Amino acid sequence: MIWQTALAKVQADGTPHVLVSILAVSGSAPRVGGSKMVVTQDDVVDTIGGGQLELLAIQHAREILDGEQPSEQHIEHYPLAATALQCCGGAVTLLYEPLGLSQPDVVIFGAGHVGQAVLRLLEGLPVRTTVLDARPAWLEAVRAQRKLLLPEAVTVDGLTEQDLMQWVTANAWVFVLTHDHLLDYRLIAALMQRADLCFLGLIGSTTKWQNFSLRLQRDGASATELARVQCPIGDGGTRFKEPAAIAIDVVAKLLRDISKADLPSLTSTASSDSSAKEAANGKRISKRQLREQVPGLFR
């Protein structure tokens, strides 16, 4: 597989990755400027020349993915003899472009009309989407980065803890939009026990939630668990009932909520990046040094 194909795939799948490019070459080097490779936590596609240089680049890219290095685009300079123990005698400047990091996970139970409309609006936005449904034909028609067929046991017995951990990651934004009220109930009864979700929404009216909450209380749900569920979903206040209108209301609120949730983490992320930058300062090269070692890089 070449890097272009891999890049398209990881972006379509929402997989965090780093695009590593040879920005400039001075003297002899294994590959020419413009060569690229795609690095994920589990895979490397294409090559920037192999050898110790490539191993160092992969290590650095994975440190970025692990949060141990700055998560913004940056360059690193490698004199091959000194840093990579390669006898080519040249120097290589690499560009690291982290992509797809820290994307929110949006999990939708139900590939029906509203689920499809929501996913159409989310397509192309920086979120990772998962949709689950027990109906293969409906699941096939929907557009999402991950599509999972709900097994028959879930529709009868509800979700197990193993199912929850496999399908719904921590900090996910979860919407229960199925065609079956009994399935809705079983899903909500299991999901509301998760204190690590960013959001849990159930499609339906105020009356539906009143009936659900009374039954959930009878089945042992606590007030804290009930408070984790939002029903109706969206901001409400609209007279439109069409799937597209509901989806617009839901996605508009989702994007606002994600933005608000990101605000506290920005300070923490900036602090983390600052620490990573300080740790990397020992090997980061200045623009003046780059100009001297790689003629023509800055014009």
C-alpha positions as CSV (number, residue, x, y, z in Angstrom):
1,M,0.0,0.0,0.0
2,I,1.3,3.5,-0.8
3,W,1.0,6.4,1.5
4,Q,-1.7,8.2,-0.5
5,T,-4.0,5.1,-0.1
6,A,-3.2,4.7,3.6
7,L,-3.8,8.4,4.3
8,A,-7.2,8.2,2.7
9,K,-8.1,5.1,4.7
10,V,-7.0,6.3,8.1
11,Q,-8.8,9.6,7.5
12,A,-12.0,7.8,6.5
13,D,-11.7,5.5,9.5
14,G,-10.9,8.3,11.9
15,T,-7.7,6.7,13.0
16,P,-5.2,9.0,14.7
17,H,-2.0,9.2,12.6
18,V,1.1,11.2,11.7
19,L,2.1,12.0,8.1
20,V,5.9,12.1,8.0
21,S,7.5,13.8,5.0
22,I,11.0,14.4,3.9
23,L,11.0,18.2,3.8
24,A,14.6,18.7,2.6
25,V,17.8,16.7,1.9
26,S,21.4,17.9,2.1
27,G,24.1,15.6,0.7
28,S,23.5,11.9,0.3
29,A,20.3,10.4,1.8
30,P,18.3,7.2,1.3
31,R,15.3,9.0,-0.3
32,V,14.6,12.3,-2.0
33,G,12.6,15.2,-0.7
34,G,8.8,14.7,-0.8
35,S,9.0,11.0,0.2
36,K,6.3,10.2,2.9
37,M,5.0,7.6,5.2
38,V,1.9,7.3,7.4
39,V,2.4,6.2,11.0
40,T,-0.4,4.9,13.3
41,Q,-0.1,3.2,16.7
42,D,-0.2,-0.2,15.0
43,D,1.0,0.3,11.4
44,V,3.5,2.0,9.1
45,V,2.8,2.5,5.4
46,D,5.4,3.4,2.8
47,T,8.9,4.5,3.7
48,I,11.2,7.5,4.0
49,G,14.3,5.3,3.3
50,G,14.4,2.7,6.0
51,G,17.3,2.2,8.4
52,Q,17.8,4.0,11.7
53,L,16.4,7.3,10.4
54,E,13.1,5.6,9.7
55,L,13.1,3.9,13.1
56,L,13.7,7.3,14.8
57,A,10.9,8.9,12.8
58,I,8.5,6.1,13.7
59,Q,9.4,6.4,17.4
60,H,8.9,10.2,17.3
61,A,5.6,9.9,15.5
62,R,4.3,7.4,18.1
63,E,5.5,9.6,20.9
64,I,3.3,12.3,19.3
65,L,0.3,9.9,19.2
66,D,1.0,9.0,22.9
67,G,1.0,12.7,23.9
68,E,4.7,12.7,24.8
69,Q,5.7,15.1,22.0
70,P,4.0,18.3,20.8
71,S,0.8,17.6,18.9
72,E,1.1,20.4,16.4
73,Q,2.9,20.3,13.0
74,H,6.6,20.6,13.4
75,I,10.0,19.8,11.8
76,E,13.0,17.8,13.1
77,H,16.5,17.8,11.6
78,Y,18.6,14.6,11.4
79,P,22.3,14.7,10.4
80,L,22.5,11.0,9.4
81,A,25.9,10.2,10.7
82,A,25.4,11.9,14.1
83,T,21.8,11.0,14.9
84,A,21.0,7.9,12.9
85,L,24.4,6.3,12.7
86,Q,24.1,6.0,8.9
87,C,27.1,6.4,6.7
88,C,25.3,8.3,3.9
89,G,26.9,11.5,5.1
90,G,24.0,13.7,4.4
91,A,21.3,15.3,6.5
92,V,17.5,15.0,6.3
93,T,14.8,17.4,7.6
94,L,11.4,15.7,8.4
95,L,8.0,17.3,8.7
96,Y,5.6,15.7,11.2
97,E,1.9,16.4,10.6
98,P,-0.3,14.9,13.4
99,L,-3.8,14.3,12.1
100,G,-7.0,12.9,13.6
101,L,-5.9,13.3,17.2
102,S,-8.4,14.0,20.0
103,Q,-11.5,13.5,17.8
104,P,-14.7,12.9,19.8
105,D,-16.4,9.5,19.5
106,V,-20.0,9.7,18.5
107,V,-21.9,6.4,18.9
108,I,-25.4,6.1,17.5
109,F,-27.7,3.2,18.2
110,G,-30.2,3.1,15.4
111,A,-29.6,3.4,11.6
112,G,-33.1,4.6,10.9
113,H,-34.2,7.8,9.3
114,V,-33.0,10.1,12.1
115,G,-29.8,8.2,12.6
116,Q,-29.0,8.4,8.9
117,A,-29.8,12.2,8.9
118,V,-27.5,12.8,11.9
119,L,-24.7,10.8,10.3
120,R,-25.0,12.7,7.0
121,L,-24.5,16.0,8.9
122,L,-21.5,14.6,10.8
123,E,-19.8,13.3,7.7
124,G,-16.7,15.3,7.0
125,L,-16.6,16.8,10.5
126,P,-13.7,16.0,12.9
127,V,-15.5,13.3,14.8
128,R,-15.3,9.5,14.8
129,T,-18.7,7.9,14.1
130,T,-20.0,4.5,15.1
131,V,-23.5,3.2,14.2
132,L,-25.1,0.0,15.5
133,D,-28.4,-1.6,14.4
134,A,-29.9,-5.1,14.4
135,R,-31.2,-4.7,10.8
136,P,-28.5,-5.5,8.2
137,A,-30.3,-3.7,5.3
138,W,-30.6,-0.4,7.3
139,L,-27.0,-0.7,8.5
140,E,-25.8,-1.1,5.0
141,A,-27.5,2.1,3.8
142,V,-26.0,4.3,6.5
143,R,-22.7,6.3,6.2
144,A,-20.4,6.0,9.2
145,Q,-16.7,5.2,9.9
146,R,-17.7,2.1,11.9
147,K,-20.8,0.0,11.4
148,L,-21.7,-2.8,13.8
149,L,-24.5,-5.3,13.6
150,L,-26.3,-5.7,17.0
151,P,-26.6,-9.4,17.8
152,E,-30.0,-10.9,18.5
153,A,-29.1,-11.4,22.1
154,V,-28.9,-7.7,22.7
155,T,-32.4,-7.1,21.4
156,V,-33.7,-9.8,23.8
157,D,-31.5,-9.5,26.8
158,G,-29.9,-6.1,26.6
159,L,-26.3,-5.1,26.7
160,T,-23.6,-6.9,28.7
161,E,-20.7,-5.1,30.3
162,Q,-18.4,-6.6,27.6
163,D,-20.6,-5.3,24.9
164,L,-20.5,-1.8,26.4
165,M,-16.7,-1.7,26.7
166,Q,-16.3,-3.0,23.1
167,W,-18.8,-0.7,21.4
168,V,-18.8,2.4,23.5
169,T,-15.5,4.0,24.5
170,A,-15.0,6.2,27.5
171,N,-15.9,9.9,26.9
172,A,-18.1,9.0,24.0
173,W,-21.2,11.0,22.9
174,V,-24.0,8.4,22.7
175,F,-27.4,8.7,21.1
176,V,-30.1,6.0,21.3
177,L,-32.3,6.4,18.2
178,T,-33.6,2.9,17.5
179,H,-37.0,1.9,16.0
180,D,-37.9,-0.2,19.0
181,H,-39.0,1.2,22.4
182,L,-38.1,-2.0,24.2
183,L,-34.6,-2.0,22.7
184,D,-34.3,1.7,23.6
185,Y,-35.2,0.8,27.2
186,R,-32.7,-2.0,27.4
187,L,-29.9,0.1,25.9
188,I,-30.6,3.1,28.2
189,A,-30.8,0.8,31.3
190,A,-27.3,-0.4,30.5
191,L,-25.7,2.8,29.2
192,M,-26.9,5.0,32.1
193,Q,-24.7,3.0,34.4
194,R,-21.7,4.4,32.6
195,A,-20.3,7.5,34.5
196,D,-17.6,8.0,31.9
197,L,-19.7,9.1,28.9
198,C,-19.7,12.7,27.8
199,F,-23.4,12.5,26.8
200,L,-26.2,10.0,26.7
201,G,-29.3,11.0,24.7
202,L,-32.6,9.2,24.0
203,I,-34.9,10.1,21.1
204,G,-38.5,10.6,22.1
205,S,-41.0,12.9,23.8
206,T,-41.2,14.2,27.4
207,T,-44.0,11.6,27.9
208,K,-41.8,8.8,26.7
209,W,-39.1,9.8,29.2
210,Q,-41.6,10.1,32.0
211,N,-42.7,6.5,31.3
212,F,-39.1,5.2,30.9
213,S,-37.9,7.0,34.1
214,L,-40.7,5.6,36.2
215,R,-40.0,2.0,35.0
216,L,-36.2,2.5,35.4
217,Q,-36.7,3.6,39.0
218,R,-38.8,0.5,39.7
219,D,-36.0,-1.5,38.2
220,G,-33.5,0.1,40.6
221,A,-32.0,3.0,38.7
222,S,-30.7,5.8,40.9
223,A,-31.4,9.5,40.6
224,T,-27.8,10.0,39.5
225,E,-28.1,7.5,36.7
226,L,-31.4,9.0,35.5
227,A,-29.8,12.4,35.4
228,R,-27.3,11.2,32.9
229,V,-30.0,10.7,30.2
230,Q,-31.2,13.6,28.1
231,C,-34.7,13.1,26.6
232,P,-35.9,14.7,24.4
233,I,-32.6,15.3,22.6
234,G,-31.5,18.5,20.9
235,D,-32.4,22.0,22.1
236,G,-36.1,21.5,21.4
237,G,-38.5,24.3,20.7
238,T,-39.0,23.5,17.1
239,R,-42.3,22.5,15.5
240,F,-40.6,20.5,12.8
241,K,-40.7,16.7,13.1
242,E,-39.0,15.7,9.9
243,P,-35.8,13.5,10.4
244,A,-33.6,16.2,8.8
245,A,-35.0,18.9,11.1
246,I,-34.5,16.7,14.2
247,A,-30.9,15.9,13.0
248,I,-30.1,19.6,12.6
249,D,-31.3,20.3,16.1
250,V,-29.4,17.4,17.5
251,V,-26.1,18.0,15.7
252,A,-26.1,21.8,16.4
253,K,-26.4,21.1,20.1
254,L,-23.8,18.3,19.9
255,L,-21.2,20.6,18.3
256,R,-21.8,23.3,20.9
257,D,-21.6,20.8,23.7
258,I,-18.3,19.3,22.3
259,S,-16.9,22.8,22.0
260,K,-17.8,23.7,25.6
261,A,-16.3,20.4,26.8
262,D,-13.1,21.1,25.0
263,L,-12.6,24.5,26.7
264,P,-11.2,23.1,30.1
265,S,-9.0,20.6,28.3
266,L,-7.4,23.3,26.1
267,T,-5.4,24.7,29.1
268,S,-4.4,21.2,30.1
269,T,-3.4,20.3,26.5
270,A,-1.4,23.6,26.1
271,S,0.4,22.8,29.4
272,S,1.1,19.2,28.2
273,D,2.4,20.5,24.8
274,S,4.5,23.1,26.6
275,S,6.2,20.3,28.7
276,A,6.6,18.2,25.6
277,K,8.3,21.2,23.8
278,E,10.6,21.7,26.7
279,A,11.6,18.0,26.7
280,A,12.2,18.2,23.0
281,N,14.2,21.5,23.1
282,G,17.4,19.6,23.5
283,K,17.2,18.1,20.0
284,R,15.1,20.8,18.2
285,I,17.1,22.8,15.7
286,S,16.8,26.5,15.2
287,K,15.8,28.2,11.9
288,R,19.2,29.7,11.6
289,Q,20.9,26.3,12.0
290,L,18.5,24.8,9.4
291,R,19.3,27.6,6.9
292,E,23.0,26.9,7.3
293,Q,22.7,23.1,7.1
294,V,19.9,22.8,4.5
295,P,20.5,25.5,1.9
296,G,17.4,26.6,0.0
297,L,15.0,25.4,2.7
298,F,14.0,29.0,3.6
299,R,13.7,31.5,0.7
